[in-house]
Amino acid sequence: MSVHNFNGACQKNIWSYPNMVKLIPQIEPSLFRVGPSGFNSLCWAPLGKEIADNLQVPTAFFNTAIGGTSVLNWEEGAKGLLTQFAGNYGCFHYGTSMADAVGQPYLTLKNALKFYAKIFGIKAVLWHQGEADTQAGTSAANYQSRLQYVINKSRTDFGSQNLTWYVSRASLINGTTSANVISGQNNLINADPNVHPGPQTDGISIRQDGTHIYMSGLTQHATLWRTAIYATPSSLFSAAVAPTSNFIMNSPGYPLQTVAGYSEYRWNDFSAPAASHITTGDGFCYVKDVNGNWYVSPKYLRTGFCGLVPEASPNESSFIGVTEDQYLLKVSPNPSLPRQANITFKVKQAGNIRVSILDETGHTIEHIVDGRFNAGNFEYKIQRGLRPGTYFCHLQVEMVGVTRRFFVAE
């Protein structure tokens, strides 16, 4: 998997809630961009497949690399400076403003650590760089010290000195390699216990232009990465606990308010003004702590269903503002096969009724019923062919919402 929020290279801003997409190794890599800054899927698509096939675990990649950068550029970016590469100030040639170039190329990595790594957790930073330093004639000592500075800064920004890095041994550019660059990479690996050896890739011969690994060479690259990752253990940092929110029941309009104690709050997306509560719209709540780390709530739907109440067990209710299940909402059989489930409920008085099917993220798949009905017993079949997985049935009667979790089996 990869985040599909591709904003191109050199974005200084935090991204809205990520849209994750599947990377397909067999398809042309340029068709799949590994956000936030990767222009194609490179070796990450086949690497993800190899990990999934061998370990049976989901894997996601976040590409914060910027082409043509030297380790000096990364050190200067980590120091918050303007740095020059590709004949201009870093990132300025991507059509962004000079202000966007400050702190790049490191800033994109920093933001990913403070945002994506908090949402999904993180296993390691994978570093494959060195070609530009061959061209620049970087010494082994300078390469080691500069990259060590970047690594130390990333650990400080992330909030843990145990953040693992895997450093590749890579230097080939235009058919030329550098023993100094490789020595600098090896010396750093030997000096830092939380820096592990990545693949040695100068030996991959399938190159499109004498520099960039191409086609079947990407599969070789992926296999080398998998071998390196499996060879040495690394600490897993779990995803942070998502902030929860609640309706303010005694206030007009039932505003939604999240927990206190954060330094900044944003609702729906980052373009919204900072505020501690929301009264309109659906979306997410973004909160930032005093260390600059961002956390994202589950999706909330203010129109009736709130995805932030405690999760219900199958055929157990979650309520907002009521103390008993007066509607007898039921999805049966549960689990069911596609198009085999029935929804039943009872309404004691006439009112506006909506019955919705939602996925695990709170996204509405379809409205089964939406209108004004008299009192009575109701039964509807879920006609849509839902894929196997977990879903929610939400019954909204005027201002009261009731949910049921149900499962679709293969």
N, C-alpha and C positions, 0 to 999 in steps of 0.2 A: 504494500500500500504506500501511497504518497499523499501528502497534502496537495490539493489542487488549487490552492490560493496562490497562483503564480502572478507575481507583480513585477517580474523582470528583475534584473540585478539592481543592487544599490537602493533598496527601499529602507528609509530610516524609521518608518512607522510600524507599529504593531498591527497585526492582521486581525480581521474579524474571525468569528468561529470557523475553524477549518472544514473544508469540504474534502473528504477523503475519497480517493479513487484507486482502483486496482491498476497496477502496472503489469503489462503483458510482455514478457521477454521476447516472444516470437515476432512481435510487430516492430516495424521501423522505430528505433529509439527516439527519433526527433518528434514523433507523434505524441509522446508522453513526456510532459515537463514535470520534473520533480521540484515542486515549490519549496521555499519561496523564490529561489533564484536560479534553479537549474534549468537549462534550456532544453535538455532531453533526458531520457532515463538512464543513459550510459550503462554502467555495470550494475546499477542498483536493482533493476527489474530482475535480471537472472539471479542476483545474490539473494533477493527476497524469496524467490521461488525455491532456491536451494535450501535456505533456512527453514522455510515452511514445510518442504518435503521431508527434511531430516529430523526436525525437532517438533513439528506439528504445533507451531506457535505463530501467532500473527506478528508481522514485522512491518514497521513503517520507517520511512527515510525522510529526512528534511535536509534539503540541499541548500547550504548557505555559501557555496563557493562562488568566486568571481574569477573568470578566466584571465590569464596573463599576469597574475599578481605574484610578487616575490614575498619571501618571509619578512623582508624589511617593511613592505607595505602593510602587512598584518600587524607587525609590532607598532608601527606608527599609528595605525588605526586604533589599536588597543589603548594607546596613550591619548586618544582623542584628538589626533592631529589630522591635518590634510596631508595626503600622500600622493605621489605621482606615479602612474604607470600607464602604459599604452599611449605615451605621448601627451598625457593631460593629467589634471588632478583626478584622483581615483573616483570613478563613478560619474564625474561631470560629463564625460563623453557619452553617457547613456541618455542624455536629454533631460537630466535632472538639474536642480539648481545647485549652486556652490554650497549652500547650507546642507544639502543632502549628502555631500561628499565628506563632511567632517566625521571622523571616526570610522569611515569605511576603509577596507572591506570588513573589518572586525565587527562593526555594529550589527550587521545582519545575523551573525552568529550569536552575539549577545542577546538580541531580541528573541531569537529562537529558543535559547536556553531559559530565558525568563518567561516565555509564553508557552510554546509547544511542549517543552520538557516538563512544565508544571501540569499541563493538561493530561499528557499521555505517559509521563515517566520517561526515563532515558537509560540506555545501557552504556553507550560510549559515544565519543566523538571520533569519527573516522577521518583521518587526514591523508590526502594524497596530493602532494605539491612538491615542487623542487625544480621543475623545468626552467622557470624564469630565473632561478638562482644559478643554474648552469650558465645561462646566457649572461648573467650579471657578474659572474666570477666570484660568487660569495665563498668566503673561507669556511672551513669546518667549524671553527670556533664561533664565528658570527652567526652561522646558521643555527647552531645549538642554542646560543644565548637568546637570539631573537625569538625562536619558536618557544623556548622555555618561558619567556615573558608572556607570550600569547596564552600559553596553557595556564600559567598561574593566574592571569587576569580572568580567564574563562571560569576557573574554579571559584575565584572570589565573587564574580558576578552571579554564578549559579548558586553559590552558598554552600559548597562542600569542597574541601581539599582532596577528597577521594574520587572526584570525577575522573573516569578513565578515558584516556586517549589511546588510539592505535595509530601509529605513525608509519606510513609506507616508506620504502626506500625507492624513491623515484627521482630521476634527473634527466631523462632522455628528451632532447629537443633538437629537431632538425638532424637527427642521426648522431648527435653528440651527447656524451654522458659526462658526469663530473664526479670524480672520486672524492672531492672535498664535500660536495653536497651529501653524498651517501655516508661519508664519515660523520658529518654533523648530525645526520638522522640517527645513525647507530649510537653515537656517543650520548645523545639525549635519551634514547631508549634504555641504555645501560645506567644512566644517572638517576632516572626518576622511576620509582617503583610502581607508579600508576600510569606509566606510559609503556605500552606493549608494542611489540613489532608487528607492523602491518605487512602487506605483501611486498615482494621485490618485483617491480613491474618493468624494469628496463629491458628485460629479456623477452617481453611480448613483442613479436615482430610484425604483427598485423596492424599497420598504422596507415591512416588515410593520407597523411602528409609528412611522414617522418617524425611526427610528434604525437598526434592524437590517436589513441587506441580505437579500433574500428571493427564493426561486425563481429565475427567469431572471436576476435581478440577480446571483446567485452565479456564473453562467456568465460574465457580464460581468466580475465581479471576478477570476475565474480568468484570463481572457484578458489583463486589465491586468497581473496578476502575471507571466504568462509573457512579455509584452512587456518588462516592466521587468527581469526576470532575464536575458533574452537580450541586453539592450542593453549590459550591463556585465559584464566577466569577474570571477570570484571564485575564490579558492584552494580547492582540494579537499583536505580532510584525510582520508587513507585510514584505513580501519579498523585498529585496533591488532592486532599479532600475538597470536593466542590462546595462553594458557599451555598447555603440554602436561603430561601425566602419564604415569607408568609404574607397572606392577606391581612390587612388591618381591618378587623371585622366591625369595629364601632365607628369607622370613619365613612363619610359619604363617598360612594363610588367604589369602595373596597380597594384602596391603593395597595400596591405590592411593595413590601419593604424587606430589605436583606439585613444580614447581621452587621453589627457595628464593629468598629475597631480597625478598619482599613483606611488607607490614606487617600484613596480615590475610588470613585464609583462611576461606571458608565453603563447605561442600559441600551439594549437593542444592538448598537454598534458603536464604534469609536468616534463616529461623527456626532453622536449625541452629546449634549452638554453634561458635565459632571453633576450628579445628583444622588441622593440617598434613597429615593423611592421613585416609582413609576406609576403613572395613572392611565396611560394609553399605550396601545401597541403590544405586540408579541415579540419574543426574541430571547436574548440572553442577558445576564448581568455579569459585567466584567469588574473585578475588584483588584486593586493593587495594594500590596503591603508596603511597609516602610523601606524595604530593601529593593523595591522596584519590580518585584515578581508579580505576574498577573495570574489570576485564577478566574475560571469561568463556570457559571452555574449551569445546571441542566436547562434545557429550553423551557420557557414558561409560555403559556397561552392564557392571556387574561380573559378571553371570551369564554368563560365557563370553566374549561379544564385547566388546572394548574398542575404541571408536571413535577412540582416540588413538594407535594405532600408525601408522607412516608409510603413506600411502595407496598401495595397490597399483595397478599398471597392469592393463588388461584381461587376464584369464587369467594373472595373476601373483599369488603368494601374499603375504599378510601373516601373520606368525606371532607367537604368544605362547608362548615356552617350548619350541619345537622348532626344529631346524636344517634339516629337509628336508620336502618335501611327500610324506608317506607315504600320503595319502588320495586323491590324484589328483582333487581336486575340480575340476569343470568345468561351466560354464554355456554351452550352445550351442543354436542359433547365437548369436553375439554380435557385433553387435547382432541383436535379434530383433523380430518383431512381437508384439503382445499375444497371450498364450496359446500361443505357439509355442516357447518356450524349454524345454529339458530340463536337469535337474541330474543329474550322474553323479558317483559317488565310490566308493571302495573302503575297506573296514574289515578289518583283518587279524585282529582278535580281538573277541569279544563285549564289549558295553559299552552305556552309556547314550548315545544319539545324539539330537541335535536339529538340524534344518535350518531356518533362518529366512530370511525376506526382509525387508530393512531399506531404508528410504529414505535420502537423503543426510544427514539429520540424525541418523541412528542409531536412528530410531523403528522398532520392529518392526511390519511390516504383517501378517505371518502366519507361523505355524509350519507348514512342509510336513510335517515328521516330528518326532515327540517320543515317545521310548520306548526300550526295551531291545531290542537286535538282536544276532543272531549275526554272525560274520565273513562277508564276502561282498561282491559288487558290487551297487550300488544305482542305480536310475534313477527319477526322478520328473519329471513335467511340471508347470510352473507354470500352474495353472488360472486363477488370479485375473487379471482383465483390468487389468493395470497401465497407467497412463497413460504416454505417452512421457516418458523421462527417465533418470536414472542411479540404479541400485540396487545393493545388496550382497546376496550370498548368503553366509550364515555357516553353517559346519558346526562343531558342537560335539561332540567325542567325549571323554567324561569331562572331564579338566581341560585339554584341548588344543583351541584354536579356530583355524580356517582361514577366510579370507574370499576371495571373488571379487567383483570389480566387473563389472557387466554393464549393458547399455543396452537400452532399449525404444524402438523407432523408431515413427514414425507409419505 
